[in-house]
Amino acid sequence: MNSPAPAKMKIDFVSDVSCPWCAIGLKSLEEAIGRVAGQVQTELHFQPFELNPQMPAEGQDVGEHLAEKYGSTPEQLARNREMIRARGQELGFTFTVGARNRVYNTFDAHRLLHWAEEEGRQLALKQALFKAYFTDGENPGSHEVLARVAGEVGLDAVRAAEILASGEYADAVREREQFYLQQGIHSVPAIIINDKHLISGGQPPEVFEQALRQIAAA
C-alpha cells in the first residue's frame, strides 16, 4: 500500500530581522517542519514587517529605545534579554550578550530579502541576517554588511550592492507591508499557513508541529 502524498502547505512568515522573537520563531518552525517531514511539504515565504519604520540610519541605543517604546525598566530589560538568550540556546541559536546594543532601520534588509526570494535564497539570507545582528552584533541596515552577507549565502554581492544603492523593490516591500497591516498583523512573528491559519509569536516547536499536523489532517 502506498503511503499518502505529503500535504502541501504555504507558510508566510511575517517578521523583522531586528526582532529576537522572530529569530526564535523561525528556529522553532524549522524544527517543527523537520519533525513532520514526509507528511507535510512546506513552501516558506518571508514577508516584511518593520518594527521601527521611522528609525534613522544611525539607529538608537537598544535600552533607550525599549524604555521609550514599552516603558521597560533596566531590570525588566535584563530579564527579557536572559529569557531570549535561554530560548535561543535551547533551539541552537546564539544571542550574544551585549552584541545587540543598537536598534537600526531594516527597510533595505527587506528589499534584499524580496530579491533573494526571486533568486531562491530567501531562507538562507534570513538566517544569515538574524546571525549578523543577534550573534555578531552587526548593523542590518548597513549596505556594506547586507551586500557581504548576501555574497556569503550564495547571492551575487555586486548585484546586491546595486539593488541597495537604488530604490529597487521599495514599492513591492511597502505594498506587502501594507497588505499585512491591513490584515490586522501588528506584532511579529506572525505565521500564516495556507492564507488562513494564524499562529502568533515565537512559539515552542511543539505548538508549530501540532498546528502543521492538524492542518494536514484536515
N, C-alpha and C positions, 0 to 999 in steps of 0.2 A: 504493500500500500504506500502510495506516495504521501510524503508529509505536505501539509498545506503550504502554499506560497506565502512568503512573509507579507505582512500588512504594510502598505506604503504609507508613510507619514511625512507631511511637510511641517517643519518646525521653524517658526520665525522667532529669533532670539533678539528681543528689543533691549538694547543696552548701551552703556557708555564705557569707553576704555578707561575712564578715571573712576569707575565705580567698583569698590572692592567686593561688594556682594555679587556683582556681575561676574567677576573672576571666579568666585566660589560657585556661583550657579552654573557656570559653564563646565567647570570640573565635575560637579555633581551630575549634570546632564550627560556628559560624556561617559561617566562611569555607568549610569543607568542604561545608556544606549548599548554599551558593551555587554551588559547583563541580559539584554533582550535580543542580542544578535541572533539571526536565524528566524526569529518570529516577527521582527519589525525591521523594516528597511526605511531609514530616515534620510531626509533631504534637509540639511540645515542651512538657514539663511540668517545673516546678521543684519538687523535693521537699526538705523541710527536714532539715538536719543541723546540730547545734551543736558546734563545736569546743570551746567552753568554757561548758557549760551552768551551771556554778556561779559564773560571773563576776559580781561585784556590779555594780550600776548605774553606779558611778563609774569602773569599768574598772581597768586596770592598765597601767603603763608597758610598752611592747612589748618592749624589750630585756630588762627584768627578767623578763617573762613567758616569753619564749623561752629564757632562760638556765635558769629554774626547770623548764620543761617538757621541754626537749630537751638541757640542759647545754651550750647553744651559747656559744662564746666571742665577744667583740665582733668579732674578725676573721672568724669564720665568718658572723656575722650580716651584716657588711658585704658579704661575698662573695655571700651569698644574696640580699641586697637588690639588688645590682648585676645579678645573673643575672635576677631577676624583672623589674627595670626594663627590661633589654635585650630580654627576651622580649616584654614588653608593647609596647615600642616597635615591634618587628617586626610586630606584629599591629594596630598603630594604637590601642593603649590606653596612657594616661599614668599611670604610678605616680609621683606627685610625691615626690621625695626629701625626707624629713623630715616629710611631711604626716601620715603614719600613725604617730603616736607613742604611741598607746594602743590596747589591746585592750578591746572592750566586749561586753556581753551582747547577743545578737542574737535572742532569742526573739520579741520584739514585731515585729521586721522579718519574721520567718517568718509570724507571724499575718497581717500586712498582705499578704504575698505570697500567702497562701492565699485571702484575699478577692479580691485582684487577678486570680487565676485565674478566679474566677466572673464577674468583670467584663470578662474578655478583654484585660487589660492587664498580665499577669504578666511577660512578657518585657521590656516597656518599664520596669516598676518594678525588675526585677532589674538591668538595665543601669544604671539611674539610681542604684541603691543602691551598686553597685560604684564608680561615678564619685564619688558623695558621699564614700565612705570613702577610697578609694585615691588619687583625683586631688585632691579638695578637702579631705581631712583632717577630715571631719565625723563626728559620733558616730552610728552606725547604730542605737543604742539609744535615742536621744532622740526622744520623741514629737513634739516640735516639728519636728525635721528630717524624721522619717518622714512626717508629715502634709503638710509642704510639698512634699517630693519626690513624694508621691502626686499632689498637685494639679498638679505640673509635667508629669506624664506623662498627664494627662487623666482622672485619677480624682477623685472628689468629696472634697476635702480635709476638709470638715466631717464627712462620714461616716467618713473615715479616723481623724480625731481621736476620734470616738465609739467606734470599734472599739478604739482604743488605750487609751482610758480605762476600757474594760470588760474582761471576760475572754473576749470573743468569739473563737472559733476556736482557743482554747488547747487544748481537748481533741482537736480534729481534728489540730492540728500535732503534739501529743505522740504520738498514735496513729501518724501517718505516720513520725515519728522512730523509734518503737519497731519498726515494721514493717521499716524498712531496717537497723536494728541487728541484728534477728533474722535478716535475710537475709545477715548477715556483712559488712555495709558498716561499716568502722571508720576509713576515711580518705577524703577527698574532694579533687577531684571524682570521683564515680563516675557513669559514663554507662551507662544500661541501655537497650538497644534491643530493642523488642518483648518486654519482660519476661524475656529470656533471654540476651542477649549483653552482657557487661560489659566496658567499657573504663575503666581506672583512670588518674587523673592528668591533668595539663594537657598533653596530647599535642600535637604539631605538627598542623597541618591535614591533612597527607598521611596521617597514621595514621587520622584520623576518615574522611577521604574513601575510603580503601581499604576500611575496615570497612563503610561505607554501601554501596559498590559490591558488595562480596562478599555482604552480606546480601540486597541487592536481586536479585542474580543467582541466589541460592539460592531 
